[in-house]
Amino acid sequence: MSSISEADFHCKPGDTICEIRVYEQEVIIVPILLLASFLVTLVFIFLLRFCPEKVDRVRPQASKAASRRVLHGIDAPPGINVLEHESIALDVPSSYSTFHPPNTYPAKNLSTSVDTPSFPSSPPPQPFQPSFKPIVQPRELPRKRLPESFNLVTPLPTAFSLRSDSTVSLYRARMENRDVVLRVLNDSADATERHSFLGFASFLAQIGPHPFLPELLGVVSLRAPLVTVVEELENRDLLSFLWQCRQEQVDPPCEMTERRIFTMATQVASALEFLHSKDLLHGNIRARSVLVSSAFTAKLWGLHGVYTRKNQGVTQRDDPSMKKWQAPELLAKRPASQSSDIWSFGTLLYEMATLGEAPFAEISVNELLQFHQRGKSLKKPSNCSNTLYTIIKGCCQWKYQDRPSLAEVKRKLVSGEKSASDKVLKVPGTVNIEQYLQEAGYGETNSYTVF
């Protein structure tokens, strides 16, 4: 029976309420549904216009992956520098969207079985067992702070660089009235590289702030391009700074004194002690891994290797460019320990005293372990005091048990600073890049460029 016949049958003529009940679906329900749909659409458009971050949180994963945008108006600079190229081969899952760090960072045993010169009969150091557990996530920058809205964005120039395939581009910018460095992941990066990029930013936040570690100011992780924002240290890496101190009449002035060496070394040692307190080994202590502010404050960087060694399934390449700074036990493929970082810290002091010379420059990488086994040590630089050289020799002892603790090194540095000279260190001549690469162990097979 039709609705019309039902109305005629049930309702008396002129009974409006009765007719509305019969036609309830057509008169009430359908208009309400249409009005609700309109309001939902209007709210979504409003959120999309004014609060895109909230839309991204509810957007399906597939649509997020497909909505990558190009960083307009900025051309990636060639090459790399100390903030950019720290990548180590990773074996990680192929999907990663935002910060979901593992609950723990298990250690990877770096020891392998090789034929090497015999070590003293003392027992080898135990494999390092980290207990660091991440609990903090980095600050997510809002939509208005995406790279195209940063002020004064320019490619970050580099003074010394090794060319390598890299998925990260660096830019200088202004944010919140301060100079910052933008580490921008290129759109060509695959899922593994995105996972590593965001995982490293999360790791920096989890370490926590320290006055002598570069400050992580925030990330952009909810939409492409992915960006990590770090404070800028105007004098950049310590190696370039030391080389600049060799030059005459540089602007701004660059003067290195023995007192400044003690001060900056104490700052680096403080940052390293902070990492060790969290059961984290640095593994890459050298001048290229230290950044210098305009006030000559030294801050320890080069932390990507720390991050990768704390993830399961990480593989670390055998990098010949690090061997001149590595302790003998690492050259012999034995487990790393905190004493291994102490050795590298001694070579860093040597770099500072010589204004950027490569340690063990006269020894080839293949002969380095035998050189250490014979009890040889770093030569005393001409500008180096007995106090500073004693610390260098103490850090670079063949037996890891004979090396001082980091707390003891800090005490000696603080004590030495009180009597250190304020005379400006001078080293004749500028650095020959080709010669330095050979002496530092990079080898002829590495392509290089100077900017």
C-alpha positions, 0 to 999 in steps of 0.5 A: 500500500502506498504512503498516500493511500496510508495517509488517506486511510489513517488520517482524517482530512485536515489532520496535519500532525498525522500526515507529518508522522506518515511522511516523517522520513521525507520531511524530517530525517532526510533534510537533517542528514543533508544538513549534517553532511554539509556541516561536517564538510564545512568543518573539515574545510576549516581545519584544512585551511587553518589547522593542517597538522590536525588533518595530518594526524587523522589522514591515512598513512598511504595518503601521507606518503603520496603527498610529498611536496617540493621545497620551493625557492631553495636550491640544494648546495653541493657537497656536505659538511659536518652537520650533514654527512654522518650516515652509516649503513642501516638495516631497518624497516622500510616504513616510517611516518613519525616518531615511534622509537624503540623502547631500548637501544641494544648494543651491537657487538663490534668485535670480529675474529681477525689476525692481529698483533698480540695485545698484553695479557690483561683481559680485554674490555667487556662489550659495552652494554648500554642502558639508555632508554628514550622517553622524550619526543622532539618538539613538533614545529607548527605549520607556519614554521615550515621551511618556506616560512623561515626567514632568510633561508640560504644554502649553508656554505662549507669550507672543507667537504668530502663529496658523497651521496647524501639525502640531506641538504643544509640551510641557514635560516632565522627562527624565533630571532636566532640563527638556525640550521635546517637539515632538510631531507630531500624528496628522493629519500626512500623509506629507510632514509626517512626512518633514519632521519626522523629516528636521529632527530628523536634520538637527539631529543631523548638524549636531553639538553646539555650546554655543550651539545648543539640544541635541537630546536624542533622538527617538521615530521607531519608533512614533507619536506621533513626538517630538523632544526638545530641551533647554528654555531657560527664558527662551524666545525673545529677543524675548519676553525683551526685552519682559519686560525693559521691565516693572517688577517681573517674576519672575524678574528680567529685566535687560538691560545693554549688557555682556549685549548684547555677551555674548549677541551674541558667543554668537549670532555663535559659533553662526552662525560654526559654521554657516558653517563647515559651509557653511550659511546661517541666513537668519533671524537675529532675536530670535525665532530666539534662545533664552535660558536661565535663566543668560542664555545665548543659543542660536541657533535658527530652523534649519528654514529651514536644513534645508529649503534643503538639500533638493532640490525645496524651495520657500520662500515669500516671507515679508513678516515676514522682510523687515525683517531681510533684506539688500538683495540678498535683497530684490532676489531675488539669491543669499544669502551669508554677508554676508546673515547679517551684515546680519541680525545687525546688525538683531538687535543693534538689537533688543537695544539697543532692548529689542525694537523692530522694525528700520526700523519707520518704513519700509513693506516696499514702500519698504524696498529703495529706503530702503536704496539711498539709503544710509539706515541704522538710527537710533541707539537712545537707550541704545546706545553708540557702540561698539555702534552702530558694529558695527550700522552696519558689519553693515548696509552696502549693499554686501555687500563692505563688511560685516565678516566674522563673525570681525571682528564677534566680535573687536569684540564681545569688545573692546566687552564689556570696556568696556561699561556694566553699567547696566540699560537702560530703555525706557518703556512696554510693547509694543503688539502691533498696532503692532509687527506693523505695524512689523515687516511682518506686515501687517493680513492676519496674524491674531495672538494673545497668550497 
